[in-house]
């Protein structure tokens, strides 16, 4: 039993050959390759320089990201160490809430 979406898909498939053919341009285009060659080469050089610059920037950002990730992990480990050390001091002194210079009895 065909569904509505199946019928629509069949109809779309039938329309593809009709729409995929591009009209051919029978008039030949005459352009001077010599005149365009210099500007095309200049554009190619500019795009190549831009691409190289972007690749360099990406590499620098990746390096900075890796360094920041390493520093974040180092700081997290240090925080955990300090928290564990602080928790150990609180347990030894019997304090519920360790506050410098005060003791809860």
LUMBAMAR-806625 format. One record per residue: y, x, z of N, C-alpha, C in turn; residue number from 1; residue in one letter. Coordinates in steps of 0.001 Angstrom, whole numbers, plus 500000, padded with zeros to 6 digits. Each point is the difference from the previous one (the first is absolute). Layout:
<pt n_py="Y" n_px="X" n_pz="Z" ca_py="Y" ca_px="X" ca_pz="Z" c_py="Y" c_px="X" c_pz="Z" resi="NUM" resn="A"/>
...
END
This chain:
<pt n_py="498827" n_px="500856" n_pz="500000" ca_py="501173" ca_px="499144" ca_pz="500000" c_py="501243" c_px="500908" c_pz="500000" resi="1" resn="X"/>
<pt n_py="500803" n_px="499983" n_pz="498965" ca_py="501172" ca_px="500871" ca_pz="499949" c_py="501063" c_px="499575" c_pz="501003" resi="2" resn="X"/>
<pt n_py="500630" n_px="501009" n_pz="500585" ca_py="501071" ca_px="499725" ca_pz="500957" c_py="501341" c_px="500103" c_pz="499287" resi="3" resn="X"/>
<pt n_py="501030" n_px="499531" n_pz="500686" ca_py="501339" ca_px="500052" ca_pz="499414" c_py="500423" c_px="501448" c_pz="499782" resi="4" resn="X"/>
<pt n_py="499737" n_px="500859" n_pz="501003" ca_py="500397" ca_px="501398" ca_pz="499847" c_py="499190" c_px="500681" c_pz="498901" resi="5" resn="X"/>
<pt n_py="498732" n_px="499601" n_pz="499830" ca_py="499177" ca_px="500549" ca_pz="498937" c_py="500530" c_px="499611" c_pz="498633" resi="6" resn="X"/>
<pt n_py="500429" n_px="498749" n_pz="499861" ca_py="500571" ca_px="499552" ca_pz="498733" c_py="501309" c_px="500725" c_pz="499709" resi="7" resn="X"/>
<pt n_py="500801" n_px="500205" n_pz="501046" ca_py="501262" ca_px="500718" ca_pz="499812" c_py="499737" c_px="501442" c_pz="499580" resi="8" resn="X"/>
<pt n_py="498987" n_px="500620" n_pz="500595" ca_py="499659" ca_px="501374" ca_pz="499643" c_py="499542" c_px="500069" c_pz="498553" resi="9" resn="X"/>
<pt n_py="499171" n_px="499025" n_pz="499565" ca_py="499552" ca_px="499964" ca_pz="498609" c_py="501182" c_px="499847" c_pz="499056" resi="10" resn="X"/>
<pt n_py="500946" n_px="499152" n_pz="500374" ca_py="501175" ca_px="499780" ca_pz="499168" c_py="500840" c_px="501277" c_pz="499933" resi="11" resn="X"/>
<pt n_py="500140" n_px="500684" n_pz="501137" ca_py="500752" ca_px="501250" ca_pz="500013" c_py="499322" c_px="501053" c_pz="499125" resi="12" resn="X"/>
<pt n_py="498666" n_px="500064" n_pz="500057" ca_py="499265" ca_px="500961" ca_pz="499188" c_py="500223" c_px="499726" c_pz="498514" resi="13" resn="X"/>
<pt n_py="500078" n_px="498726" n_pz="499627" ca_py="500222" ca_px="499641" ca_pz="498602" c_py="501406" c_px="500383" c_pz="499552" resi="14" resn="X"/>
<pt n_py="500949" n_px="500010" n_pz="500925" ca_py="501380" ca_px="500325" ca_pz="499649" c_py="500252" c_px="501503" c_pz="499917" resi="15" resn="X"/>
<pt n_py="499144" n_px="500811" n_pz="500600" ca_py="500228" ca_px="501444" ca_pz="500024" c_py="500101" c_px="500587" c_pz="498594" resi="16" resn="X"/>
<pt n_py="499055" n_px="499712" n_pz="499090" ca_py="500131" ca_px="500590" ca_pz="498662" c_py="501291" c_px="499571" c_pz="499298" resi="17" resn="X"/>
<pt n_py="500470" n_px="498812" n_pz="500286" ca_py="501211" ca_px="499513" ca_pz="499347" c_py="501231" c_px="500751" c_pz="500487" resi="18" resn="X"/>
<pt n_py="500014" n_px="500349" n_pz="501272" ca_py="501203" ca_px="500619" ca_pz="500563" c_py="499939" c_px="501518" c_pz="500008" resi="19" resn="X"/>
<pt n_py="498806" n_px="500578" n_pz="499839" ca_py="499907" ca_px="501448" ca_pz="500126" c_py="500366" c_px="500730" c_pz="498717" resi="20" resn="X"/>
<pt n_py="500102" n_px="499304" n_pz="498884" ca_py="500386" ca_px="500673" ca_pz="498769" c_py="501510" c_px="500086" c_pz="499939" resi="21" resn="X"/>
<pt n_py="500473" n_px="501201" n_pz="499804" ca_py="501430" ca_px="500222" ca_pz="499935" c_py="500457" c_px="499907" c_pz="498548" resi="22" resn="X"/>
<pt n_py="501153" n_px="499441" n_pz="499782" ca_py="500493" ca_px="499951" ca_pz="498618" c_py="500292" c_px="501417" c_pz="499525" resi="23" resn="X"/>
<pt n_py="499586" n_px="500282" n_pz="498769" ca_py="500219" ca_px="501351" ca_pz="499492" c_py="501380" c_px="500080" c_pz="499372" resi="24" resn="X"/>
<pt n_py="500617" n_px="501118" n_pz="500239" ca_py="501328" ca_px="500228" ca_pz="499453" c_py="499815" c_px="500695" c_pz="498661" resi="25" resn="X"/>
<pt n_py="500288" n_px="499297" n_pz="498923" ca_py="499747" ca_px="500548" ca_pz="498671" c_py="501104" c_px="500935" c_pz="499531" resi="26" resn="X"/>
<pt n_py="501134" n_px="499997" n_pz="500688" ca_py="501084" ca_px="500888" ca_pz="499579" c_py="499828" c_px="501350" c_pz="500683" resi="27" resn="X"/>
<pt n_py="499896" n_px="501053" n_pz="499218" ca_py="499830" ca_px="501324" ca_pz="500604" c_py="501289" c_px="500441" c_pz="500685" resi="28" resn="X"/>
<pt n_py="499832" n_px="500658" n_pz="501120" ca_py="501159" ca_px="500518" ca_pz="500726" c_py="500153" c_px="501475" c_pz="499657" resi="29" resn="X"/>
<pt n_py="501187" n_px="500354" n_pz="499594" ca_py="500264" ca_px="501382" ca_pz="499645" c_py="500888" c_px="500588" c_pz="501091" resi="30" resn="X"/>
<pt n_py="499456" n_px="500979" n_pz="500682" ca_py="500788" ca_px="500678" ca_pz="501026" c_py="499958" c_px="501483" c_pz="499726" resi="31" resn="X"/>
<pt n_py="501017" n_px="500649" n_pz="500405" ca_py="500069" ca_px="501438" ca_pz="499818" c_py="499362" c_px="500668" c_pz="501213" resi="32" resn="X"/>
<pt n_py="498823" n_px="500560" n_pz="499812" ca_py="499307" ca_px="500661" ca_pz="501103" c_py="500743" c_px="501246" c_pz="500446" resi="33" resn="X"/>
<pt n_py="500653" n_px="500658" n_pz="499088" ca_py="500726" ca_px="501216" ca_pz="500352" c_py="501149" c_px="499685" c_pz="500948" resi="34" resn="X"/>
<pt n_py="500687" n_px="498896" n_pz="499779" ca_py="501124" ca_px="499629" ca_pz="500854" c_py="499513" c_px="499566" c_pz="501375" resi="35" resn="X"/>
<pt n_py="498888" n_px="499285" n_pz="500046" ca_py="499470" ca_px="499504" ca_pz="501267" c_py="499232" c_px="501068" c_pz="500770" resi="36" resn="X"/>
<pt n_py="499538" n_px="501020" n_pz="499299" ca_py="499146" ca_px="501003" ca_pz="500625" c_py="500700" c_px="500707" c_pz="501160" resi="37" resn="X"/>
<pt n_py="501252" n_px="500356" n_pz="499844" ca_py="500734" ca_px="500685" ca_pz="501062" c_py="500182" c_px="499132" c_pz="501217" resi="38" resn="X"/>
<pt n_py="500395" n_px="498749" n_pz="499791" ca_py="500217" ca_px="499110" ca_pz="501146" c_py="498676" c_px="499634" c_pz="500668" resi="39" resn="X"/>
<pt n_py="498941" n_px="499862" n_pz="499196" ca_py="498687" ca_px="499712" ca_pz="500586" c_py="499516" c_px="501182" c_pz="500837" resi="40" resn="X"/>
<pt n_py="500214" n_px="501200" n_pz="499487" ca_py="499587" ca_px="501195" ca_pz="500742" c_py="500798" c_px="500123" c_pz="501287" resi="41" resn="X"/>
<pt n_py="501293" n_px="499676" n_pz="499929" ca_py="500841" ca_px="500055" ca_pz="501197" c_py="499515" c_px="498988" c_pz="501033" resi="42" resn="X"/>
<pt n_py="499690" n_px="498792" n_pz="499551" ca_py="499497" ca_px="498971" ca_pz="500921" c_py="498661" c_px="500419" c_pz="500594" resi="43" resn="X"/>
<pt n_py="499143" n_px="500579" n_pz="499167" ca_py="498703" ca_px="500470" ca_pz="500480" c_py="500183" c_px="501089" c_pz="501054" resi="44" resn="X"/>
<pt n_py="500927" n_px="500918" n_pz="499752" ca_py="500276" ca_px="501062" ca_pz="500974" c_py="500528" c_px="499426" c_pz="501310" resi="45" resn="X"/>
<pt n_py="500903" n_px="499013" n_pz="499899" ca_py="500550" ca_px="499367" ca_pz="501202" c_py="498909" c_px="499289" c_pz="500791" resi="46" resn="X"/>
<pt n_py="499138" n_px="499272" n_pz="499291" ca_py="498917" ca_px="499277" ca_pz="500676" c_py="499000" c_px="500966" c_pz="500630" resi="47" resn="X"/>
<pt n_py="499730" n_px="501099" n_pz="499322" ca_py="499089" ca_px="501005" ca_pz="500547" c_py="500586" c_px="500610" c_pz="501271" resi="48" resn="X"/>
<pt n_py="501297" n_px="500300" n_pz="499973" ca_py="500659" ca_px="500557" ca_pz="501186" c_py="499988" c_px="498989" c_pz="501143" resi="49" resn="X"/>
<pt n_py="500261" n_px="498735" n_pz="499685" ca_py="499979" ca_px="498953" ca_pz="501024" c_py="498604" c_px="499860" c_pz="500600" resi="50" resn="X"/>
<pt n_py="498989" n_px="500001" n_pz="499143" ca_py="498613" ca_px="499880" ca_pz="500469" c_py="499643" c_px="501172" c_pz="500915" resi="51" resn="X"/>
<pt n_py="500387" n_px="501201" n_pz="499610" ca_py="499732" ca_px="501185" ca_pz="500814" c_py="500697" c_px="499895" c_pz="501350" resi="52" resn="X"/>
<pt n_py="501249" n_px="499548" n_pz="499978" ca_py="500759" ca_px="499842" ca_pz="501243" c_py="499351" c_px="498961" c_pz="500912" resi="53" resn="X"/>
<pt n_py="499577" n_px="498891" n_pz="499423" ca_py="499356" ca_px="498949" ca_pz="500800" c_py="498672" c_px="500475" c_pz="500579" resi="54" resn="X"/>
<pt n_py="499246" n_px="500772" n_pz="499225" ca_py="498738" ca_px="500540" ca_pz="500509" c_py="500254" c_px="500952" c_pz="501165" resi="55" resn="X"/>
<pt n_py="501046" n_px="500819" n_pz="499888" ca_py="500349" ca_px="500927" ca_pz="501081" c_py="500402" c_px="499220" c_pz="501249" resi="56" resn="X"/>
<pt n_py="500815" n_px="498960" n_pz="499816" ca_py="500420" ca_px="499181" ca_pz="501138" c_py="498803" c_px="499321" c_pz="500656" resi="57" resn="X"/>
<pt n_py="499064" n_px="499516" n_pz="499178" ca_py="498806" ca_px="499357" ca_pz="500550" c_py="499189" c_px="500998" c_pz="500824" resi="58" resn="X"/>
<pt n_py="499840" n_px="501205" n_pz="499489" ca_py="499251" ca_px="501025" ca_pz="500735" c_py="500672" c_px="500323" c_pz="501330" resi="59" resn="X"/>
<pt n_py="501338" n_px="500107" n_pz="499973" ca_py="500731" ca_px="500271" ca_pz="501240" c_py="499841" c_px="498857" c_pz="500994" resi="60" resn="X"/>
<pt n_py="500055" n_px="498763" n_pz="499515" ca_py="499849" ca_px="498844" ca_pz="500890" c_py="498597" c_px="499948" c_pz="500595" resi="61" resn="X"/>
<pt n_py="499000" n_px="500325" n_pz="499207" ca_py="498625" ca_px="500011" ca_pz="500501" c_py="499860" c_px="501059" c_pz="501093" resi="62" resn="X"/>
<pt n_py="500603" n_px="501173" n_pz="499781" ca_py="499944" ca_px="501063" ca_pz="501010" c_py="500702" c_px="499575" c_pz="501283" resi="63" resn="X"/>
<pt n_py="501183" n_px="499391" n_pz="499862" ca_py="500735" ca_px="499538" ca_pz="501181" c_py="499223" c_px="498915" c_pz="500732" resi="64" resn="X"/>
<pt n_py="499392" n_px="499092" n_pz="499249" ca_py="499216" ca_px="498925" ca_pz="500606" c_py="498833" c_px="500575" c_pz="500793" resi="65" resn="X"/>
<pt n_py="499311" n_px="500970" n_pz="499424" ca_py="498863" ca_px="500620" ca_pz="500691" c_py="500468" c_px="500715" c_pz="501267" resi="66" resn="X"/>
<pt n_py="501135" n_px="500700" n_pz="499918" ca_py="500530" ca_px="500697" ca_pz="501178" c_py="500406" c_px="499003" c_pz="501083" resi="67" resn="X"/>
<pt n_py="500620" n_px="498896" n_pz="499596" ca_py="500397" ca_px="498975" ca_pz="500971" c_py="498779" c_px="499355" c_pz="500641" resi="68" resn="X"/>
<pt n_py="498977" n_px="499739" n_pz="499199" ca_py="498775" ca_px="499402" ca_pz="500535" c_py="499347" c_px="500938" c_pz="501016" resi="69" resn="X"/>
<pt n_py="499986" n_px="501285" n_pz="499702" ca_py="499450" ca_px="500993" ca_pz="500919" c_py="500798" c_px="500029" c_pz="501300" resi="70" resn="X"/>
<pt n_py="501327" n_px="499987" n_pz="499895" ca_py="500865" ca_px="500013" ca_pz="501186" c_py="499810" c_px="498726" c_pz="500826" resi="71" resn="X"/>
<pt n_py="499892" n_px="498856" n_pz="499342" ca_py="499783" ca_px="498729" ca_pz="500711" c_py="498689" c_px="500047" c_pz="500771" resi="72" resn="X"/>
<pt n_py="498944" n_px="500481" n_pz="499363" ca_py="498704" ca_px="500090" ca_pz="500678" c_py="500055" c_px="500970" c_pz="501178" resi="73" resn="X"/>
<pt n_py="500732" n_px="501113" n_pz="499833" ca_py="500147" ca_px="500966" ca_pz="501089" c_py="500749" c_px="499369" c_pz="501175" resi="74" resn="X"/>
<pt n_py="501065" n_px="499253" n_pz="499697" ca_py="500775" ca_px="499347" ca_pz="501058" c_py="499191" c_px="498904" c_pz="500693" resi="75" resn="X"/>
<pt n_py="499205" n_px="499255" n_pz="499237" ca_py="499146" ca_px="498968" ca_pz="500607" c_py="499002" c_px="500634" c_pz="500965" resi="76" resn="X"/>
<pt n_py="499425" n_px="501130" n_pz="499590" ca_py="499044" ca_px="500691" ca_pz="500870" c_py="500698" c_px="500501" c_pz="501265" resi="77" resn="X"/>
<pt n_py="501222" n_px="500491" n_pz="499851" ca_py="500744" ca_px="500480" ca_pz="501171" c_py="500341" c_px="498843" c_pz="500937" resi="78" resn="X"/>
<pt n_py="500407" n_px="498858" n_pz="499436" ca_py="500305" ca_px="498819" ca_pz="500823" c_py="498763" c_px="499576" c_pz="500774" resi="79" resn="X"/>
<pt n_py="498855" n_px="499972" n_pz="499318" ca_py="498760" ca_px="499600" ca_pz="500670" c_py="499674" c_px="500970" c_pz="501132" resi="80" resn="X"/>
<pt n_py="500167" n_px="501288" n_pz="499751" ca_py="499741" ca_px="501004" ca_pz="501025" c_py="500923" c_px="499797" c_pz="501200" resi="81" resn="X"/>
<pt n_py="501280" n_px="499772" n_pz="499749" ca_py="500955" ca_px="499791" ca_pz="501092" c_py="499705" c_px="498707" c_pz="500752" resi="82" resn="X"/>
<pt n_py="499624" n_px="498948" n_pz="499274" ca_py="499655" ca_px="498739" ca_pz="500666" c_py="498760" c_px="500166" c_pz="500867" resi="83" resn="X"/>
<pt n_py="499000" n_px="500706" n_pz="499468" ca_py="498787" ca_px="500239" ca_pz="500784" c_py="500313" c_px="500839" c_pz="501237" resi="84" resn="X"/>
<pt n_py="500848" n_px="501005" n_pz="499830" ca_py="500386" ca_px="500850" ca_pz="501127" c_py="500773" c_px="499175" c_pz="501027" resi="85" resn="X"/>
<pt n_py="500920" n_px="499154" n_pz="499540" ca_py="500802" ca_px="499151" ca_pz="500882" c_py="499098" c_px="498998" c_pz="500725" resi="86" resn="X"/>
<pt n_py="499032" n_px="499449" n_pz="499295" ca_py="499069" ca_px="499052" ca_pz="500604" c_py="499163" c_px="500686" c_pz="501076" resi="87" resn="X"/>
<pt n_py="499613" n_px="501243" n_pz="499746" ca_py="499226" ca_px="500761" ca_pz="500981" c_py="500796" c_px="500286" c_pz="501252" resi="88" resn="X"/>
<pt n_py="501280" n_px="500319" n_pz="499867" ca_py="500875" ca_px="500246" ca_pz="501153" c_py="500174" c_px="498716" c_pz="500789" resi="89" resn="X"/>
<pt n_py="500160" n_px="498879" n_pz="499319" ca_py="500190" ca_px="498714" ca_pz="500674" c_py="498752" c_px="499625" c_pz="500790" resi="90" resn="X"/>
<pt n_py="498826" n_px="500270" n_pz="499439" ca_py="498758" ca_px="499665" ca_pz="500705" c_py="499810" c_px="500891" c_pz="501221" resi="91" resn="X"/>
<pt n_py="500362" n_px="501275" n_pz="499893" ca_py="499835" ca_px="500922" ca_pz="501124" c_py="500934" c_px="499664" c_pz="501150" resi="92" resn="X"/>
<pt n_py="501219" n_px="499578" n_pz="499685" ca_py="500968" ca_px="499740" ca_pz="501063" c_py="499868" c_px="498594" c_pz="500560" resi="93" resn="X"/>
<pt n_py="499248" n_px="499155" n_pz="499333" ca_py="499836" ca_px="498635" ca_pz="500475" c_py="501135" c_px="499084" c_pz="499586" resi="94" resn="X"/>
<pt n_py="500872" n_px="500456" n_pz="499150" ca_py="501111" ca_px="499169" ca_pz="499537" c_py="499512" c_px="499007" c_pz="498955" resi="95" resn="X"/>
<pt n_py="500510" n_px="498772" n_pz="500108" ca_py="499725" ca_px="499014" ca_pz="498962" c_py="500938" c_px="500221" c_pz="498816" resi="96" resn="X"/>
<pt n_py="501246" n_px="500310" n_pz="500310" ca_py="500988" ca_px="500249" ca_pz="498958" c_py="500668" c_px="501326" c_pz="500301" resi="97" resn="X"/>
<pt n_py="499637" n_px="501045" n_pz="499279" ca_py="500582" ca_px="501304" ca_pz="500300" c_py="501484" c_px="500031" c_pz="499657" resi="98" resn="X"/>
<pt n_py="500806" n_px="500295" n_pz="501026" ca_py="501442" ca_px="500143" ca_pz="499832" c_py="500357" c_px="501322" c_pz="500637" resi="99" resn="X"/>
<pt n_py="500705" n_px="500838" n_pz="499288" ca_py="500339" ca_px="501323" ca_pz="500518" c_py="500793" c_px="499886" c_pz="501288" resi="100" resn="X"/>
<pt n_py="499579" n_px="500754" n_pz="500988" ca_py="500748" ca_px="500056" ca_pz="501245" c_py="499716" c_px="498857" c_pz="500954" resi="101" resn="X"/>
<pt n_py="499214" n_px="499030" n_pz="499613" ca_py="499698" ca_px="498871" ca_pz="500885" c_py="498496" c_px="499849" c_pz="500132" resi="102" resn="X"/>
<pt n_py="499616" n_px="499431" n_pz="501116" ca_py="498587" ca_px="499756" ca_pz="500217" c_py="499828" c_px="498614" c_pz="500579" resi="103" resn="X"/>
<pt n_py="499082" n_px="499250" n_pz="499422" ca_py="499728" ca_px="498651" ca_pz="500491" c_py="498867" c_px="500072" c_pz="501013" resi="104" resn="X"/>
<pt n_py="500239" n_px="499561" n_pz="501230" ca_py="498950" ca_px="500006" ca_pz="501033" c_py="499705" c_px="498605" c_pz="500464" resi="105" resn="X"/>
END
